[in-house]
């Protein structure tokens, strides 16, 4: 059986001269892994169903339903989509909209979501001042006004921090202490603690909690049960996992996703629930 094709092989957005180009992708038809690549245009990845995890710069970004991650032009990035993911891509010509020059997650309103979906069906020969061209302008204006969320995990380019991040991303249930990791990367515990804060802006415990939240949001959006997610993250009980989730995000997993299904857009996350790391918080 042939390997599924990569989503980046479908089209080259940089060959299009429209200010905004949209595509709709069902990942049942493509490989889950999207390798490292780069566009001249900025890219919005919008999750309509399921979730996608992007790696860009020194951060991992989780994109649950009704959110989008913005990746400015010229930034190498990769992605992994859940098997049930249905995504919209919006590629934006540099300078066509007042969007950040750094990665961020955006809360996406139903209006923006529907506008992007509408643009995905437009022909490539866009006529200036046509109805489609005006739709594109409104889309970009509305997108620039969307509030930012913080669904990211700072990982740093430091090789020792990257070693820990890679290992815990693969096996998030690993409950090794900071002292254990210090031995593995040949550092003192105190030095590793300082390095972690300097590189990510977070203590090791807070950083690992953010990792667990990123993984939990991805797996829950993929349809996994709370018990399965608690086991995946190494919690002794479902209640312990729910307590952590509620303390961080202000609601239980069931309440969190129910609220986002009922509301027109994602509400702001509780202050400090998923903070931005050293690589982004001063931008």
ROMIRO-990219 format. One line per 4 residues: number of its first residue (from 1); their letters; for each residue x, y, z of N, C-alpha, C, CB. Coordinates in pm, whole numbers, always signed. Glycine has a CB too. Layout:
<nodes>
NUM> A> X/Y/Z/X/Y/Z/X/Y/Z/X/Y/Z ~ ...
</nodes>
This chain:
<nodes>
1> XXXX> +85/-120/+0/+0/+0/+0/+88/+125/+0/-96/+1/+124 ~ +69/+218/-95/+155/+336/-102/+138/+426/+19/+128/+414/-229 ~ +248/+493/+56/+242/+585/+169/+152/+703/+135/+384/+634/+208 ~ +76/+754/+231/-10/+870/+202/+73/+991/+165/-99/+903/+324
5> XXXX> +22/+1072/+75/+97/+1188/+29/+101/+1296/+137/+36/+1244/-100 ~ +203/+1379/+129/+219/+1487/+225/+133/+1606/+184/+367/+1529/+237 ~ +79/+1675/+285/-5/+1791/+257/+71/+1901/+184/-63/+1846/+386 ~ +203/+1909/+203/+280/+2016/+138/+301/+1990/-10/+414/+2033/+205
9> XXXX> +269/+1868/-57/+287/+1836/-198/+166/+1873/-283/+316/+1690/-214 ~ +59/+1917/-219/-66/+1942/-291/-58/+2069/-375/-181/+1952/-193 ~ +1/+2175/-322/+9/+2301/-394/+119/+2388/-335/-126/+2375/-390 ~ +164/+2485/-412/+265/+2581/-367/+198/+2717/-357/+389/+2584/-463
13> XXXX> +168/+2763/-236/+97/+2890/-221/+177/+3011/-268/+58/+2910/-79 ~ +309/+2997/-273/+392/+3111/-312/+383/+3141/-461/+535/+3085/-274 ~ +323/+3052/-539/+307/+3075/-683/+183/+3156/-714/+303/+2943/-757 ~ +99/+3177/-616/-26/+3251/-633/-4/+3398/-601/-138/+3192/-543
17> XXXX> -67/+3487/-680/-43/+3630/-657/-158/+3698/-584/-20/+3699/-789 ~ -256/+3621/-533/-365/+3680/-456/-317/+3717/-316/-484/+3583/-449 ~ -377/+3818/-253/-334/+3856/-117/-362/+3747/-15/-405/+3984/-74 ~ -465/+3665/-38/-499/+3556/+54/-544/+3435/-26/-610/+3600/+155
21> XXXX> -488/+3318/+6/-520/+3193/-62/-558/+3091/+45/-400/+3143/-150 ~ -672/+3026/+28/-719/+2930/+128/-732/+2791/+68/-854/+2975/+186 ~ -707/+2690/+151/-725/+2550/+113/-787/+2475/+229/-590/+2486/+71 ~ -870/+2378/+199/-933/+2292/+298/-876/+2152/+283/-1089/+2292/+283
25> XXXX> -825/+2093/+393/-760/+1962/+387/-822/+1868/+490/-609/+1975/+410 ~ -857/+1750/+445/-903/+1643/+533/-788/+1545/+548/-1033/+1572/+477 ~ -737/+1531/+670/-617/+1451/+688/-641/+1300/+682/-554/+1485/+818 ~ -763/+1260/+655/-787/+1120/+621/-723/+1089/+486/-938/+1088/+620
29> XXXX> -693/+1192/+408/-639/+1175/+273/-489/+1202/+267/-710/+1267/+177 ~ -428/+1245/+376/-287/+1283/+375/-213/+1221/+493/-272/+1436/+378 ~ -81/+1217/+485/-2/+1168/+595/-12/+1262/+714/+143/+1152/+553 ~ -12/+1206/+835/-25/+1287/+955/+94/+1380/+974/-42/+1198/+1077
33> XXXX> +212/+1334/+932/+334/+1413/+949/+354/+1508/+831/+457/+1321/+966 ~ +367/+1636/+859/+402/+1735/+758/+545/+1778/+786/+302/+1859/+759 ~ +641/+1742/+699/+782/+1768/+730/+815/+1916/+734/+869/+1701/+629 ~ +934/+1946/+785/+979/+2086/+794/+981/+2149/+655/+1121/+2093/+859
37> XXXX> +919/+2265/+644/+915/+2337/+518/+899/+2486/+549/+798/+2286/+426 ~ +903/+2568/+447/+895/+2713/+467/+821/+2774/+349/+1037/+2776/+484 ~ +744/+2880/+376/+674/+2955/+273/+720/+3101/+277/+521/+2946/+292 ~ +714/+3165/+161/+735/+3309/+158/+616/+3379/+226/+753/+3359/+13
41> XXXX> +498/+3323/+207/+377/+3378/+265/+362/+3335/+412/+255/+3334/+184 ~ +290/+3416/+487/+250/+3374/+620/+140/+3270/+608/+203/+3494/+705 ~ +125/+3186/+711/+26/+3079/+706/-54/+3073/+835/+93/+2944/+679 ~ -186/+3067/+821/-275/+3039/+932/-321/+2894/+918/-398/+3139/+935
45> XXXX> -301/+2815/+1024/-350/+2678/+1026/-469/+2676/+1121/-238/+2575/+1071 ~ -585/+2647/+1067/-709/+2653/+1143/-768/+2513/+1156/-811/+2748/+1075 ~ -791/+2469/+1279/-847/+2336/+1304/-999/+2345/+1308/-793/+2277/+1437 ~ -1063/+2281/+1210/-1209/+2273/+1208/-1258/+2153/+1288/-1259/+2264/+1065
49> XXXX> -1176/+2049/+1291/-1209/+1928/+1366/-1078/+1858/+1399/-1307/+1833/+1285 ~ -1074/+1788/+1513/-949/+1726/+1553/-851/+1832/+1598/-889/+1644/+1439 ~ -722/+1804/+1587/-620/+1899/+1633/-492/+1879/+1553/-593/+1881/+1784 ~ -408/+1979/+1555/-277/+1971/+1490/-174/+2031/+1584/-277/+2043/+1352
53> XXXX> -56/+1970/+1588/+56/+2020/+1667/+164/+2069/+1571/+112/+1910/+1763 ~ +205/+2193/+1586/+307/+2252/+1499/+434/+2278/+1579/+256/+2383/+1435 ~ +547/+2263/+1514/+675/+2302/+1572/+732/+2414/+1486/+775/+2181/+1580 ~ +754/+2528/+1547/+807/+2645/+1476/+892/+2724/+1573/+692/+2732/+1417
57> XXXX> +1010/+2763/+1528/+1101/+2832/+1618/+1137/+2740/+1734/+1039/+2963/+1669 ~ +1134/+2792/+1853/+1165/+2714/+1973/+1040/+2681/+2054/+1265/+2790/+2060 ~ +929/+2661/+1984/+804/+2630/+2053/+728/+2519/+1981/+717/+2754/+2064 ~ +650/+2445/+2059/+551/+2353/+2006/+415/+2418/+2027/+559/+2210/+2075
61> XXXX> +334/+2420/+1921/+204/+2486/+1926/+94/+2383/+1906/+194/+2597/+1819 ~ -7/+2385/+1993/-122/+2297/+1979/-238/+2380/+1925/-159/+2229/+2116 ~ -307/+2327/+1826/-419/+2399/+1765/-546/+2316/+1783/-392/+2428/+1614 ~ -619/+2335/+1894/-746/+2263/+1913/-854/+2323/+1824/-790/+2267/+2061
65> XXXX> -972/+2262/+1819/-1080/+2317/+1735/-1111/+2462/+1768/-1205/+2233/+1751 ~ -1145/+2539/+1664/-1182/+2680/+1676/-1067/+2770/+1718/-1293/+2695/+1773 ~ -946/+2722/+1698/-828/+2807/+1715/-744/+2796/+1588/-746/+2766/+1842 ~ -650/+2887/+1575/-557/+2880/+1463/-419/+2919/+1510/-602/+2971/+1347
69> XXXX> -317/+2866/+1444/-181/+2910/+1474/-133/+2991/+1353/-85/+2788/+1504 ~ -77/+3106/+1383/-25/+3195/+1279/+126/+3177/+1272/-62/+3344/+1308 ~ +177/+3148/+1151/+321/+3130/+1128/+363/+3234/+1025/+354/+2983/+1080 ~ +445/+3330/+1061/+485/+3434/+964/+567/+3376/+851/+563/+3544/+1034
73> XXXX> +569/+3444/+740/+646/+3399/+624/+794/+3386/+655/+625/+3493/+507 ~ +857/+3288/+594/+1000/+3268/+610/+1041/+3188/+730/+1066/+3398/+616 ~ +945/+3140/+811/+978/+3062/+930/+962/+2913/+903/+889/+3104/+1050 ~ +1070/+2834/+914/+1057/+2688/+897/+965/+2630/+1003/+1196/+2620/+904
77> XXXX> +882/+2536/+961/+788/+2475/+1056/+749/+2336/+1007/+662/+2564/+1072 ~ +701/+2256/+1101/+651/+2123/+1069/+521/+2105/+1147/+755/+2011/+1105 ~ +449/+1998/+1116/+321/+1977/+1183/+288/+1829/+1190/+208/+2053/+1112 ~ +205/+1796/+1287/+149/+1661/+1297/+2/+1674/+1330/+224/+1574/+1404
81> XXXX> -82/+1617/+1245/-226/+1627/+1263/-281/+1497/+1321/-295/+1659/+1130 ~ -388/+1510/+1399/-456/+1391/+1448/-527/+1325/+1330/-556/+1426/+1562 ~ -558/+1196/+1343/-616/+1120/+1231/-750/+1177/+1187/-632/+974/+1270 ~ -821/+1242/+1279/-953/+1295/+1245/-949/+1443/+1208/-1049/+1274/+1361
85> XXXX> -830/+1498/+1186/-816/+1642/+1165/-873/+1686/+1030/-669/+1682/+1175 ~ -944/+1794/+1036/-990/+1863/+915/-946/+2008/+931/-1149/+1851/+895 ~ -858/+2053/+843/-791/+2181/+861/-818/+2275/+746/-642/+2160/+876 ~ -820/+2403/+777/-817/+2508/+677/-681/+2575/+682/-932/+2612/+699
89> XXXX> -621/+2597/+566/-498/+2674/+555/-531/+2807/+489/-388/+2595/+474 ~ -479/+2914/+545/-491/+3045/+481/-350/+3101/+465/-582/+3142/+565 ~ -310/+3125/+342/-177/+3179/+314/-192/+3327/+280/-108/+3102/+197 ~ -113/+3410/+348/-129/+3555/+339/-3/+3618/+282/-162/+3616/+477
93> XXXX> -21/+3699/+180/+91/+3770/+119/+153/+3866/+221/+44/+3847/-7 ~ +288/+3870/+230/+351/+3962/+326/+303/+4105/+307/+504/+3956/+311 ~ +267/+4169/+415/+220/+4307/+410/+74/+4324/+376/+300/+4381/+311 ~ +3/+4214/+349/-138/+4226/+311/-230/+4242/+431/-180/+4103/+231
97> XXXX> -182/+4213/+551/-264/+4225/+671/-177/+4261/+790/-340/+4094/+698 ~ -237/+4320/+891/-164/+4360/+1012/-157/+4241/+1107/-233/+4481/+1083 ~ -72/+4145/+1072/-55/+4024/+1150/+85/+4020/+1210/-81/+3899/+1064 ~ +104/+3951/+1322/+235/+3952/+1391/+348/+3894/+1305/+225/+3873/+1520
101> XXXX> +470/+3936/+1336/+587/+3881/+1268/+649/+3769/+1352/+692/+3991/+1240 ~ +570/+3710/+1440/+613/+3596/+1522/+496/+3498/+1532/+661/+3642/+1664 ~ +525/+3375/+1569/+421/+3273/+1583/+329/+3305/+1701/+483/+3134/+1601 ~ +202/+3276/+1684/+108/+3289/+1794/-17/+3209/+1761/+73/+3438/+1820
105> XXXX> -96/+3178/+1863/-225/+3115/+1841/-333/+3222/+1850/-251/+3000/+1943 ~ -435/+3207/+1767/-544/+3303/+1762/-676/+3233/+1788/-547/+3374/+1626 ~ -761/+3296/+1867/-897/+3249/+1882/-972/+3290/+1756/-966/+3308/+2011 ~ -1041/+3196/+1692/-1102/+3222/+1562/-1254/+3228/+1575/-1062/+3113/+1461
109> XXXX> -1312/+3338/+1531/-1456/+3356/+1537/-1524/+3273/+1427/-1494/+3505/+1523 ~ -1653/+3243/+1444/-1726/+3172/+1338/-1722/+3249/+1206/-1871/+3150/+1380 ~ -1723/+3382/+1211/-1719/+3461/+1088/-1590/+3435/+1012/-1732/+3610/+1119 ~ -1475/+3443/+1081/-1347/+3418/+1014/-1340/+3275/+962/-1230/+3446/+1110
113> XXXX> -1386/+3181/+1043/-1383/+3041/+1000/-1463/+3021/+871/-1438/+2951/+1111 ~ -1582/+3080/+864/-1664/+3063/+745/-1608/+3139/+626/-1806/+3110/+773 ~ -1547/+3255/+650/-1484/+3330/+541/-1368/+3252/+480/-1435/+3466/+591 ~ -1286/+3191/+566/-1174/+3111/+515/-1227/+2992/+435/-1084/+3063/+632
117> XXXX> -1330/+2927/+486/-1388/+2814/+412/-1443/+2859/+277/-1500/+2748/+494 ~ -1506/+2977/+275/-1559/+3029/+149/-1446/+3057/+50/-1641/+3156/+173 ~ -1338/+3118/+98/-1226/+3149/+10/-1161/+3024/-47/-1122/+3231/+84 ~ -1168/+2912/+27/-1106/+2788/-21/-1173/+2737/-148/-1111/+2681/+86
121> XXXX> -1295/+2783/-175/-1365/+2739/-295/-1357/+2837/-411/-1507/+2714/-263 ~ -1283/+2948/-393/-1274/+3048/-499/-1171/+3008/-604/-1238/+3184/-440 ~ -1195/+3048/-725/-1102/+3020/-836/-973/+3098/-818/-1167/+3055/-973 ~ -867/+3049/-881/-735/+3111/-865/-721/+3243/-939/-627/+3016/-912
125> XXXX> -804/+3265/-1041/-793/+3389/-1119/-882/+3497/-1058/-831/+3365/-1268 ~ -839/+3544/-941/-916/+3643/-866/-911/+3779/-935/-864/+3654/-721 ~ -1028/+3835/-962/-1036/+3964/-1029/-1038/+4075/-923/-1164/+3973/-1121 ~ -951/+4176/-938/-949/+4286/-840/-1087/+4350/-825/-846/+4392/-881
129> XXXX> -1124/+4380/-702/-1252/+4443/-668/-1373/+4354/-698/-1265/+4573/-742 ~ -1349/+4225/-720/-1460/+4131/-734/-1517/+4100/-596/-1414/+4001/-806 ~ -1629/+4028/-594/-1687/+3987/-466/-1588/+3904/-385/-1818/+3909/-489 ~ -1519/+3810/-451/-1422/+3725/-382/-1306/+3808/-328/-1369/+3617/-477
133> XXXX> -1263/+3909/-405/-1153/+3994/-358/-1195/+4073/-234/-1109/+4091/-470 ~ -1319/+4118/-231/-1368/+4190/-113/-1380/+4095/+7/-1503/+4256/-143 ~ -1422/+3972/-18/-1427/+3872/+89/-1288/+3850/+149/-1484/+3740/+36 ~ -1188/+3843/+62/-1050/+3824/+109/-1007/+3941/+196/-953/+3807/-11
137> XXXX> -1044/+4063/+158/-1005/+4180/+236/-1071/+4179/+374/-1043/+4309/+161 ~ -1201/+4145/+376/-1272/+4137/+503/-1211/+4028/+591/-1423/+4110/+480 ~ -1177/+3914/+530/-1116/+3803/+605/-989/+3849/+674/-1087/+3685/+511 ~ -902/+3917/+600/-774/+3960/+656/-794/+4066/+764/-684/+4015/+545
141> XXXX> -891/+4157/+743/-918/+4259/+844/-971/+4195/+973/-1020/+4363/+791 ~ -1063/+4099/+959/-1118/+4032/+1076/-1012/+3947/+1147/-1237/+3945/+1035 ~ -929/+3879/+1069/-825/+3794/+1126/-728/+3876/+1211/-749/+3720/+1016 ~ -694/+3995/+1164/-600/+4080/+1237/-656/+4123/+1371/-565/+4203/+1154
145> XXXX> -789/+4116/+1388/-852/+4159/+1513/-875/+4044/+1610/-982/+4228/+1484 ~ -842/+3923/+1573/-868/+3808/+1659/-777/+3810/+1783/-848/+3677/+1581 ~ -832/+3777/+1901/-749/+3775/+2023/-650/+3660/+2022/-836/+3764/+2147 ~ -538/+3680/+2086/-433/+3578/+2092/-455/+3485/+2211/-295/+3642/+2101
149> XXXX> -423/+3359/+2190/-424/+3259/+2296/-279/+3213/+2318/-518/+3137/+2260 ~ -257/+3126/+2415/-122/+3081/+2445/-115/+2929/+2455/-72/+3144/+2575 ~ -144/+2862/+2344/-137/+2716/+2343/+1/+2670/+2295/-248/+2659/+2252 ~ +105/+2717/+2361/+239/+2679/+2316/+325/+2627/+2430/+308/+2798/+2251
153> XXXX> +422/+2546/+2391/+517/+2491/+2487/+657/+2532/+2443/+505/+2334/+2496 ~ +726/+2618/+2520/+863/+2656/+2483/+957/+2537/+2499/+911/+2774/+2569 ~ +1040/+2511/+2398/+1129/+2396/+2406/+1277/+2432/+2394/+1095/+2298/+2298 ~ +1311/+2549/+2340/+1449/+2596/+2336/+1534/+2516/+2236/+1512/+2587/+2475
157> XXXX> +1638/+2581/+2187/+1733/+2514/+2099/+1853/+2459/+2176/+1780/+2609/+1990 ~ +1857/+2483/+2307/+1966/+2429/+2388/+1961/+2277/+2383/+1957/+2479/+2536 ~ +2073/+2210/+2352/+2070/+2064/+2334/+2024/+1986/+2457/+2205/+2015/+2295 ~ +2054/+2033/+2576/+2012/+1961/+2697/+1860/+1975/+2718/+2088/+2015/+2820
161> XXXX> +1809/+2096/+2700/+1665/+2115/+2712/+1592/+2039/+2601/+1629/+2265/+2707 ~ +1650/+2041/+2482/+1587/+1970/+2369/+1584/+1820/+2395/+1663/+1999/+2238 ~ +1688/+1767/+2458/+1690/+1624/+2491/+1574/+1588/+2584/+1824/+1586/+2557 ~ +1553/+1671/+2685/+1444/+1646/+2779/+1309/+1660/+2708/+1453/+1744/+2899
165> XXXX> +1296/+1764/+2627/+1169/+1788/+2556/+1136/+1673/+2462/+1174/+1919/+2479 ~ +1237/+1628/+2387/+1213/+1518/+2292/+1170/+1392/+2365/+1340/+1490/+2209 ~ +1237/+1362/+2475/+1207/+1241/+2550/+1066/+1246/+2611/+1310/+1219/+2660 ~ +1030/+1360/+2670/+899/+1370/+2734/+786/+1386/+2633/+898/+1486/+2830
169> XXXX> +816/+1438/+2515/+715/+1443/+2411/+679/+1303/+2364/+763/+1528/+2293 ~ +781/+1217/+2356/+758/+1078/+2316/+692/+998/+2427/+890/+1012/+2275 ~ +737/+1022/+2552/+687/+946/+2667/+645/+1042/+2776/+794/+846/+2719 ~ +528/+1109/+2760/+487/+1210/+2858/+455/+1154/+2996/+368/+1284/+2807
173> XXXX> +441/+1022/+3007/+412/+962/+3138/+537/+949/+3225/+349/+826/+3119 ~ +655/+978/+3169/+780/+969/+3244/+777/+1068/+3361/+903/+997/+3152 ~ +784/+1018/+3482/+776/+1104/+3600/+912/+1127/+3665/+682/+1042/+3702 ~ +1017/+1117/+3588/+1151/+1143/+3641/+1159/+1284/+3699/+1257/+1125/+3531
177> XXXX> +1230/+1297/+3809/+1244/+1426/+3875/+1349/+1511/+3805/+1279/+1408/+4023 ~ +1358/+1637/+3845/+1462/+1725/+3791/+1599/+1667/+3822/+1449/+1867/+3849 ~ +1616/+1608/+3942/+1744/+1547/+3978/+1777/+1430/+3884/+1741/+1498/+4126 ~ +1676/+1351/+3848/+1697/+1240/+3755/+1744/+1291/+3619/+1568/+1158/+3739
181> XXXX> +1677/+1395/+3571/+1714/+1450/+3440/+1853/+1514/+3444/+1609/+1553/+3394 ~ +1886/+1576/+3555/+2018/+1636/+3568/+2128/+1532/+3551/+2032/+1706/+3704 ~ +2108/+1415/+3608/+2205/+1306/+3592/+2214/+1262/+3446/+2168/+1187/+3681 ~ +2100/+1254/+3379/+2098/+1207/+3241/+2168/+1303/+3145/+1956/+1186/+3196
185> XXXX> +2160/+1433/+3173/+2222/+1530/+3083/+2355/+1582/+3139/+2128/+1647/+3058 ~ +2405/+1515/+3243/+2537/+1545/+3299/+2548/+1689/+3350/+2644/+1520/+3196 ~ +2453/+1728/+3433/+2455/+1859/+3496/+2418/+1844/+3642/+2359/+1957/+3424 ~ +2446/+1947/+3720/+2396/+1947/+3857/+2248/+1987/+3853/+2478/+2045/+3948
189> XXXX> +2175/+1946/+3953/+2033/+1979/+3957/+2011/+2130/+3957/+1967/+1916/+4079 ~ +2093/+2201/+4034/+2080/+2346/+4042/+2108/+2412/+3907/+2174/+2403/+4149 ~ +2209/+2364/+3837/+2243/+2423/+3706/+2133/+2397/+3604/+2376/+2366/+3655 ~ +2076/+2276/+3608/+1969/+2244/+3515/+1845/+2328/+3545/+1935/+2094/+3521
193> XXXX> +1816/+2349/+3672/+1701/+2432/+3710/+1718/+2574/+3655/+1685/+2436/+3864 ~ +1839/+2629/+3668/+1864/+2764/+3617/+1854/+2768/+3465/+2003/+2813/+3663 ~ +1908/+2664/+3401/+1904/+2658/+3254/+1761/+2651/+3203/+1984/+2536/+3204 ~ +1679/+2571/+3270/+1540/+2557/+3229/+1467/+2690/+3236/+1469/+2454/+3316
197> XXXX> +1484/+2763/+3345/+1418/+2893/+3360/+1472/+2993/+3258/+1436/+2948/+3502 ~ +1603/+2993/+3238/+1662/+3087/+3142/+1615/+3062/+2999/+1813/+3079/+3149 ~ +1604/+2935/+2961/+1570/+2900/+2823/+1421/+2902/+2794/+1625/+2766/+2791 ~ +1338/+2871/+2893/+1194/+2860/+2868/+1110/+2961/+2945/+1147/+2722/+2901
201> XXXX> +1169/+3022/+3048/+1092/+3112/+3132/+1009/+3041/+3236/+1005/+3196/+3048 ~ +1026/+2909/+3248/+944/+2828/+3339/+1031/+2737/+3423/+841/+2745/+3260 ~ +982/+2706/+3542/+1048/+2602/+3620/+1021/+2467/+3554/+998/+2602/+3769 ~ +1098/+2366/+3591/+1078/+2234/+3531/+937/+2181/+3557/+1182/+2135/+3586
205> XXXX> +887/+2196/+3681/+754/+2146/+3714/+646/+2216/+3632/+726/+2165/+3861 ~ +658/+2348/+3618/+559/+2423/+3541/+569/+2388/+3393/+578/+2575/+3561 ~ +691/+2370/+3344/+709/+2334/+3203/+647/+2198/+3174/+860/+2334/+3167 ~ +669/+2100/+3263/+612/+1968/+3240/+459/+1972/+3247/+666/+1867/+3343
209> XXXX> +404/+2055/+3333/+258/+2069/+3338/+205/+2124/+3205/+215/+2160/+3455 ~ +276/+2220/+3149/+234/+2275/+3020/+241/+2168/+2912/+321/+2395/+2982 ~ +345/+2087/+2917/+355/+1976/+2823/+233/+1885/+2836/+486/+1895/+2846 ~ +196/+1854/+2959/+80/+1767/+2982/-48/+1832/+2930/+66/+1736/+3131
213> XXXX> -62/+1963/+2945/-180/+2031/+2893/-183/+2027/+2741/-183/+2174/+2942 ~ -69/+2049/+2678/-62/+2043/+2532/-101/+1904/+2482/+80/+2080/+2483 ~ -44/+1801/+2544/-76/+1664/+2504/-222/+1633/+2531/+15/+1563/+2577 ~ -273/+1676/+2648/-411/+1648/+2683/-508/+1713/+2585/-440/+1697/+2825
217> XXXX> -486/+1838/+2552/-574/+1906/+2457/-572/+1839/+2321/-533/+2053/+2443 ~ -454/+1798/+2277/-444/+1729/+2147/-519/+1597/+2149/-296/+1704/+2111 ~ -498/+1516/+2254/-558/+1384/+2258/-709/+1390/+2281/-493/+1300/+2367 ~ -754/+1482/+2366/-898/+1498/+2388/-968/+1544/+2261/-924/+1596/+2501
221> XXXX> -904/+1635/+2187/-962/+1681/+2060/-965/+1569/+1957/-882/+1799/+2005 ~ -876/+1471/+1973/-871/+1356/+1882/-973/+1250/+1920/-730/+1296/+1882 ~ -1048/+1273/+2029/-1152/+1180/+2068/-1115/+1084/+2179/-1193/+1104/+1951 ~ -995/+1096/+2235/-953/+1006/+2343/-1034/+1036/+2469/-802/+1021/+2372
225> XXXX> -1060/+931/+2549/-1131/+948/+2674/-1041/+1003/+2783/-1191/+818/+2718 ~ -1103/+1060/+2886/-1026/+1119/+2996/-940/+1014/+3065/-1121/+1185/+3098 ~ -993/+893/+3083/-914/+786/+3145/-790/+755/+3064/-999/+659/+3162 ~ -804/+746/+2932/-691/+717/+2844/-586/+826/+2852/-738/+701/+2699
229> XXXX> -631/+951/+2852/-537/+1064/+2858/-465/+1066/+2992/-610/+1198/+2835 ~ -537/+1039/+3099/-475/+1035/+3232/-367/+927/+3237/-581/+1009/+3342 ~ -395/+811/+3179/-296/+703/+3173/-175/+742/+3088/-359/+575/+3117 ~ -202/+806/+2974/-94/+849/+2884/+2/+944/+2953/-152/+916/+2758
233> XXXX> -51/+1028/+3040/+30/+1129/+3108/+86/+1080/+3242/-51/+1253/+3131 ~ +55/+956/+3279/+113/+897/+3398/+49/+939/+3528/+254/+930/+3403 ~ -76/+986/+3525/-144/+1023/+3649/-194/+897/+3721/-263/+1119/+3620 ~ -190/+900/+3852/-230/+785/+3931/-380/+760/+3924/-187/+803/+4074
237> XXXX> -457/+865/+3896/-601/+850/+3889/-658/+953/+3793/-666/+864/+4028 ~ -780/+928/+3746/-849/+1024/+3661/-873/+1153/+3737/-982/+965/+3609 ~ -908/+1142/+3865/-935/+1262/+3945/-813/+1353/+3956/-981/+1221/+4084 ~ -694/+1291/+3968/-572/+1372/+3976/-550/+1450/+3846/-450/+1282/+4004
241> XXXX> -577/+1385/+3733/-563/+1453/+3605/-666/+1566/+3591/-578/+1353/+3489 ~ -791/+1538/+3625/-896/+1639/+3613/-866/+1759/+3704/-1033/+1578/+3649 ~ -814/+1731/+3824/-777/+1840/+3915/-671/+1930/+3853/-726/+1783/+4050 ~ -567/+1870/+3793/-463/+1948/+3726/-523/+2030/+3612/-352/+1856/+3673
245> XXXX> -604/+1969/+3530/-664/+2036/+3414/-751/+2154/+3459/-749/+1935/+3332 ~ -834/+2129/+3560/-925/+2235/+3607/-848/+2349/+3672/-1026/+2177/+3706 ~ -743/+2317/+3747/-663/+2421/+3810/-597/+2509/+3705/-556/+2360/+3902 ~ -553/+2449/+3594/-484/+2524/+3489/-579/+2602/+3399/-401/+2431/+3406
249> XXXX> -691/+2540/+3361/-777/+2600/+3260/-913/+2645/+3312/-798/+2504/+3149 ~ -939/+2621/+3440/-1060/+2674/+3499/-1184/+2590/+3481/-1085/+2805/+3443 ~ -1172/+2473/+3419/-1287/+2385/+3401/-1237/+2243/+3379/-1375/+2431/+3281 ~ -1326/+2147/+3397/-1290/+2008/+3371/-1279/+1987/+3220/-1394/+1910/+3433
253> XXXX> -1216/+1879/+3175/-1209/+1854/+3030/-1346/+1854/+2962/-1140/+1722/+3004 ~ -1445/+1789/+3024/-1579/+1784/+2964/-1639/+1924/+2954/-1671/+1693/+3047 ~ -1624/+2004/+3059/-1677/+2140/+3057/-1603/+2226/+2955/-1666/+2203/+3196 ~ -1472/+2208/+2947/-1389/+2288/+2857/-1434/+2272/+2712/-1241/+2248/+2870
257> XXXX> -1451/+2148/+2667/-1489/+2125/+2528/-1636/+2156/+2505/-1460/+1982/+2488 ~ -1721/+2135/+2605/-1862/+2170/+2591/-1879/+2322/+2575/-1942/+2120/+2712 ~ -1803/+2398/+2652/-1810/+2544/+2643/-1768/+2592/+2506/-1722/+2608/+2750 ~ -1667/+2529/+2449/-1617/+2572/+2319/-1707/+2529/+2204/-1479/+2519/+2297
261> XXXX> -1787/+2427/+2229/-1887/+2388/+2130/-2007/+2481/+2135/-1931/+2243/+2152 ~ -2037/+2532/+2254/-2156/+2615/+2272/-2133/+2762/+2242/-2206/+2601/+2413 ~ -2008/+2808/+2259/-1980/+2950/+2240/-1933/+2977/+2098/-1874/+2997/+2340 ~ -1951/+3102/+2052/-1912/+3136/+1915/-1762/+3134/+1893/-1965/+3270/+1879
265> XXXX> -1682/+3148/+1998/-1537/+3141/+1983/-1477/+3103/+2116/-1478/+3275/+1932 ~ -1353/+3062/+2114/-1287/+3024/+2238/-1274/+3144/+2331/-1149/+2965/+2209 ~ -1314/+3125/+2454/-1298/+3231/+2552/-1152/+3239/+2594/-1389/+3208/+2674 ~ -1119/+3349/+2653/-980/+3367/+2695/-944/+3267/+2802/-956/+3508/+2746
269> XXXX> -825/+3213/+2795/-777/+3118/+2895/-747/+3193/+3025/-651/+3043/+2844 ~ -771/+3125/+3132/-741/+3180/+3264/-597/+3231/+3268/-764/+3073/+3375 ~ -579/+3351/+3317/-447/+3414/+3317/-342/+3322/+3378/-451/+3547/+3394 ~ -235/+3300/+3302/-125/+3219/+3352/-145/+3071/+3334/-103/+3248/+3495
273> XXXX> -256/+3028/+3273/-282/+2884/+3262/-180/+2816/+3173/-422/+2859/+3209 ~ -159/+2876/+3057/-56/+2823/+2968/+27/+2941/+2925/-117/+2746/+2844 ~ +127/+2977/+3002/+205/+3097/+2976/+299/+3081/+2859/+283/+3136/+3098 ~ +349/+3192/+2810/+442/+3191/+2700/+583/+3186/+2754/+423/+3313/+2610
277> XXXX> +670/+3111/+2686/+806/+3092/+2735/+896/+3208/+2702/+864/+2967/+2678 ~ +1023/+3193/+2738/+1119/+3300/+2720/+1134/+3339/+2575/+1253/+3261/+2775 ~ +1109/+3243/+2485/+1125/+3271/+2344/+1016/+3362/+2287/+1127/+3144/+2267 ~ +903/+3383/+2359/+795/+3461/+2302/+737/+3566/+2394/+687/+3371/+2261
281> XXX> +760/+3561/+2523/+683/+3646/+2612/+722/+3792/+2606/+697/+3598/+2750 ~ +838/+3824/+2550/+879/+3963/+2540/+849/+4024/+2405/+1025/+3976/+2569 ~ +784/+3946/+2319/+760/+3999/+2186/+644/+4097/+2186/+734/+3887/+2089
</nodes>
